[in-house]
Every structure is written in structure tokens, then in C-alpha cells.
Amino acid sequence: MKQHTYIFEELDPLVFCQTWGLTYEEASQYLKIKARTIAAYACQGKVTRRNPSSRVKALAAMQHNLWIQEGKQPVDSRPLLAIA
């Protein structure tokens, strides 16, 4: 059975982390931001909550698309199904 692969223009960095099984530290290397910035995206508090910029979303999508083209399979594709 062939698994669906999705190509994105923008991808939320938290979905990127969950899909590929990356820690915030590992993802920060690909997204060119600090791990604490990704943690702020995940935070539910009113003061510390941040929304990812279009640049960060585009970088997450570019890395995701690159890995898909290389034939790598996501660890967990359920988050992608929710937004596709």
C-alpha cells in the first residue's frame, strides 16, 4: 500500500517536529532559529506564546519537501493528514 506524501508551501514548525520525530534542538538547526523560539510556539501561555513567521513556516516546508524528495518517510504522518 502506497503512503500519501504531501508537498507544502508553508508548514507549522511544531507539525514539522512531530512529523519527523525531531526535538526542538534538532529542528532549530534546520529552521535557523533557536530551540527556545520553537518552545515559545508550543507554549499556551498568553505572555510567552508566539506565532511562527512565514519565513520559519517556509523553511519547515522546504526541509520537509526535500526529505520527501530524497525518499525519507516521516515518523508520524498523522499531523500532516489533519492539515492537508
Backbone as JSON Lines, residues from 0, in Angstrom:
{"i":0,"aa":"M","n":[0.83,-1.18,0.0],"ca":[0.0,0.0,0.0],"c":[0.88,1.24,0.0]}
{"i":1,"aa":"K","n":[0.63,2.12,-0.95],"ca":[1.44,3.32,-1.07],"c":[0.94,4.4,-0.12]}
{"i":2,"aa":"Q","n":[1.88,5.01,0.58],"ca":[1.54,6.05,1.54],"c":[1.53,7.4,0.83]}
{"i":3,"aa":"H","n":[0.55,8.24,1.15],"ca":[0.47,9.57,0.54],"c":[1.58,10.45,1.09]}
{"i":4,"aa":"T","n":[2.2,11.2,0.19],"ca":[3.19,12.19,0.61],"c":[2.69,13.56,0.17]}
{"i":5,"aa":"Y","n":[2.82,14.5,1.04],"ca":[2.31,15.84,0.78],"c":[3.46,16.82,0.64]}
{"i":6,"aa":"I","n":[3.31,17.73,-0.32],"ca":[4.26,18.81,-0.54],"c":[3.57,20.1,-0.07]}
{"i":7,"aa":"F","n":[4.29,20.89,0.7],"ca":[3.71,22.1,1.29],"c":[4.5,23.34,0.9]}
{"i":8,"aa":"E","n":[3.81,24.48,0.85],"ca":[4.47,25.77,0.7],"c":[4.85,26.33,2.06]}
{"i":9,"aa":"E","n":[4.0,26.11,3.06],"ca":[4.26,26.51,4.44],"c":[3.86,25.37,5.35]}
{"i":10,"aa":"L","n":[4.64,25.16,6.41],"ca":[4.37,24.09,7.36],"c":[4.69,24.6,8.76]}
{"i":11,"aa":"D","n":[3.75,24.43,9.66],"ca":[3.96,24.85,11.04],"c":[5.17,24.12,11.63]}
{"i":12,"aa":"P","n":[6.07,24.82,12.3],"ca":[7.27,24.17,12.84],"c":[6.97,23.08,13.87]}
{"i":13,"aa":"L","n":[5.88,23.21,14.61],"ca":[5.52,22.17,15.58],"c":[5.05,20.91,14.87]}
{"i":14,"aa":"V","n":[4.33,21.07,13.78],"ca":[3.92,19.91,12.97],"c":[5.15,19.27,12.34]}
{"i":15,"aa":"F","n":[6.09,20.1,11.9],"ca":[7.36,19.61,11.34],"c":[8.1,18.74,12.36]}
{"i":16,"aa":"C","n":[8.2,19.22,13.59],"ca":[8.88,18.46,14.65],"c":[8.17,17.13,14.91]}
{"i":17,"aa":"Q","n":[6.86,17.18,15.04],"ca":[6.09,15.98,15.36],"c":[6.14,14.98,14.21]}
{"i":18,"aa":"T","n":[6.03,15.46,12.98],"ca":[6.01,14.58,11.81],"c":[7.33,13.83,11.64]}
{"i":19,"aa":"W","n":[8.43,14.53,11.83],"ca":[9.73,13.91,11.6],"c":[10.38,13.39,12.88]}
{"i":20,"aa":"G","n":[9.72,13.51,14.0],"ca":[10.24,12.98,15.26],"c":[11.47,13.73,15.75]}
{"i":21,"aa":"L","n":[11.49,15.03,15.55],"ca":[12.64,15.85,15.93],"c":[12.39,16.54,17.26]}
{"i":22,"aa":"T","n":[13.46,16.7,18.02],"ca":[13.39,17.55,19.21],"c":[13.45,19.0,18.74]}
{"i":23,"aa":"Y","n":[13.14,19.91,19.64],"ca":[13.21,21.33,19.29],"c":[14.64,21.72,18.92]}
{"i":24,"aa":"E","n":[15.63,21.13,19.59],"ca":[17.03,21.44,19.31],"c":[17.41,20.97,17.9]}
{"i":25,"aa":"E","n":[16.98,19.76,17.53],"ca":[17.29,19.24,16.2],"c":[16.6,20.07,15.12]}
{"i":26,"aa":"A","n":[15.34,20.4,15.34],"ca":[14.58,21.19,14.35],"c":[15.15,22.59,14.21]}
{"i":27,"aa":"S","n":[15.67,23.14,15.29],"ca":[16.19,24.52,15.24],"c":[17.37,24.63,14.27]}
{"i":28,"aa":"Q","n":[18.12,23.56,14.08],"ca":[19.23,23.58,13.13],"c":[18.73,23.72,11.7]}
{"i":29,"aa":"Y","n":[17.63,23.07,11.37],"ca":[17.08,23.13,10.03],"c":[16.31,24.43,9.77]}
{"i":30,"aa":"L","n":[15.69,24.96,10.82],"ca":[14.84,26.14,10.67],"c":[15.58,27.45,10.93]}
{"i":31,"aa":"K","n":[16.84,27.34,11.31],"ca":[17.69,28.51,11.56],"c":[17.11,29.45,12.62]}
{"i":32,"aa":"I","n":[16.56,28.86,13.67],"ca":[16.06,29.61,14.82],"c":[16.52,28.88,16.07]}
{"i":33,"aa":"K","n":[16.35,29.49,17.21],"ca":[16.74,28.86,18.48],"c":[15.65,27.9,18.95]}
{"i":34,"aa":"A","n":[16.07,26.89,19.68],"ca":[15.12,25.91,20.21],"c":[14.11,26.56,21.14]}
{"i":35,"aa":"R","n":[14.53,27.58,21.86],"ca":[13.59,28.25,22.77],"c":[12.51,29.0,22.02]}
{"i":36,"aa":"T","n":[12.78,29.4,20.77],"ca":[11.75,30.03,19.95],"c":[10.69,29.01,19.58]}
{"i":37,"aa":"I","n":[11.1,27.8,19.24],"ca":[10.14,26.74,18.94],"c":[9.33,26.41,20.2]}
{"i":38,"aa":"A","n":[9.99,26.41,21.34],"ca":[9.27,26.17,22.6],"c":[8.22,27.26,22.84]}
{"i":39,"aa":"A","n":[8.53,28.49,22.45],"ca":[7.55,29.58,22.6],"c":[6.36,29.38,21.67]}
{"i":40,"aa":"Y","n":[6.58,28.77,20.5],"ca":[5.46,28.45,19.61],"c":[4.54,27.43,20.27]}
{"i":41,"aa":"A","n":[5.11,26.51,21.03],"ca":[4.33,25.45,21.67],"c":[3.66,25.9,22.96]}
{"i":42,"aa":"C","n":[4.14,26.99,23.53],"ca":[3.62,27.47,24.81],"c":[2.18,27.96,24.67]}
{"i":43,"aa":"Q","n":[1.37,27.64,25.65],"ca":[-0.03,28.05,25.63],"c":[-0.29,29.3,26.48]}
{"i":44,"aa":"G","n":[0.73,29.8,27.14],"ca":[0.57,30.99,27.98],"c":[0.35,32.25,27.15]}
{"i":45,"aa":"K","n":[-0.38,33.19,27.69],"ca":[-0.69,34.42,26.96],"c":[0.55,35.28,26.74]}
{"i":46,"aa":"V","n":[1.44,35.31,27.71],"ca":[2.6,36.19,27.64],"c":[3.69,35.62,26.74]}
{"i":47,"aa":"T","n":[3.95,34.33,26.83],"ca":[5.08,33.75,26.11],"c":[4.71,33.15,24.75]}
{"i":48,"aa":"R","n":[3.45,33.04,24.45],"ca":[3.03,32.44,23.18],"c":[3.47,33.3,22.0]}
{"i":49,"aa":"R","n":[4.03,32.64,20.99],"ca":[4.43,33.33,19.76],"c":[3.88,32.56,18.57]}
{"i":50,"aa":"N","n":[3.66,33.25,17.49],"ca":[3.23,32.61,16.25],"c":[4.42,32.57,15.29]}
{"i":51,"aa":"P","n":[4.61,31.46,14.59],"ca":[5.74,31.37,13.67],"c":[5.59,32.32,12.48]}
{"i":52,"aa":"S","n":[6.71,32.86,12.05],"ca":[6.7,33.77,10.9],"c":[6.56,32.96,9.61]}
{"i":53,"aa":"S","n":[6.26,33.65,8.54],"ca":[6.17,33.0,7.23],"c":[7.5,32.39,6.82]}
{"i":54,"aa":"R","n":[8.6,33.06,7.2],"ca":[9.93,32.55,6.87],"c":[10.18,31.2,7.52]}
{"i":55,"aa":"V","n":[9.83,31.08,8.79],"ca":[10.03,29.83,9.52],"c":[9.14,28.74,8.95]}
{"i":56,"aa":"K","n":[7.9,29.08,8.63],"ca":[6.99,28.11,8.03],"c":[7.5,27.64,6.67]}
{"i":57,"aa":"A","n":[8.05,28.58,5.89],"ca":[8.59,28.24,4.57],"c":[9.82,27.34,4.71]}
{"i":58,"aa":"L","n":[10.69,27.63,5.67],"ca":[11.87,26.78,5.89],"c":[11.47,25.37,6.31]}
{"i":59,"aa":"A","n":[10.46,25.26,7.16],"ca":[9.97,23.94,7.58],"c":[9.42,23.18,6.39]}
{"i":60,"aa":"A","n":[8.67,23.86,5.54],"ca":[8.11,23.22,4.35],"c":[9.21,22.81,3.38]}
{"i":61,"aa":"M","n":[10.21,23.67,3.18],"ca":[11.31,23.34,2.27],"c":[12.06,22.11,2.74]}
{"i":62,"aa":"Q","n":[12.36,22.03,4.03],"ca":[13.09,20.88,4.56],"c":[12.23,19.62,4.45]}
{"i":63,"aa":"H","n":[10.95,19.74,4.78],"ca":[10.02,18.6,4.66],"c":[9.99,18.11,3.22]}
{"i":64,"aa":"N","n":[9.81,19.02,2.26],"ca":[9.73,18.66,0.85],"c":[11.02,18.02,0.36]}
{"i":65,"aa":"L","n":[12.16,18.53,0.82],"ca":[13.46,17.97,0.44],"c":[13.58,16.53,0.91]}
{"i":66,"aa":"W","n":[13.22,16.27,2.16],"ca":[13.3,14.91,2.69],"c":[12.34,13.96,1.96]}
{"i":67,"aa":"I","n":[11.16,14.45,1.6],"ca":[10.2,13.63,0.85],"c":[10.79,13.28,-0.51]}
{"i":68,"aa":"Q","n":[11.4,14.26,-1.19],"ca":[12.01,14.03,-2.5],"c":[13.18,13.07,-2.41]}
{"i":69,"aa":"E","n":[13.89,13.07,-1.28],"ca":[15.0,12.14,-1.07],"c":[14.52,10.74,-0.74]}
{"i":70,"aa":"G","n":[13.21,10.58,-0.54],"ca":[12.65,9.26,-0.26],"c":[12.54,8.93,1.21]}
{"i":71,"aa":"K","n":[12.8,9.88,2.07],"ca":[12.66,9.63,3.51],"c":[11.19,9.59,3.87]}
{"i":72,"aa":"Q","n":[10.86,8.79,4.85],"ca":[9.48,8.66,5.31],"c":[9.33,9.32,6.68]}
{"i":73,"aa":"P","n":[8.27,10.11,6.86],"ca":[8.03,10.73,8.17],"c":[7.8,9.69,9.25]}
{"i":74,"aa":"V","n":[8.17,10.02,10.47],"ca":[7.96,9.14,11.61],"c":[6.47,9.02,11.9]}
{"i":75,"aa":"D","n":[5.76,10.14,11.83],"ca":[4.33,10.18,12.14],"c":[3.66,11.13,11.16]}
{"i":76,"aa":"S","n":[2.88,10.61,10.23],"ca":[2.26,11.48,9.22],"c":[0.85,11.92,9.6]}
{"i":77,"aa":"R","n":[0.36,11.52,10.77],"ca":[-0.99,11.93,11.19],"c":[-1.16,13.44,11.27]}
{"i":78,"aa":"P","n":[-0.17,14.21,11.78],"ca":[-0.36,15.67,11.81],"c":[-0.51,16.26,10.4]}
{"i":79,"aa":"L","n":[0.13,15.65,9.42],"ca":[0.02,16.15,8.05],"c":[-1.36,15.9,7.48]}
{"i":80,"aa":"L","n":[-1.97,14.79,7.84],"ca":[-3.31,14.47,7.35],"c":[-4.33,15.48,7.87]}
{"i":81,"aa":"A","n":[-4.09,16.01,9.04],"ca":[-5.02,16.97,9.63],"c":[-5.0,18.31,8.91]}
{"i":82,"aa":"I","n":[-3.85,18.67,8.31],"ca":[-3.76,19.98,7.66],"c":[-3.81,19.88,6.14]}
{"i":83,"aa":"A","n":[-3.7,18.7,5.59],"ca":[-3.69,18.54,4.12],"c":[-5.07,18.68,3.54]}
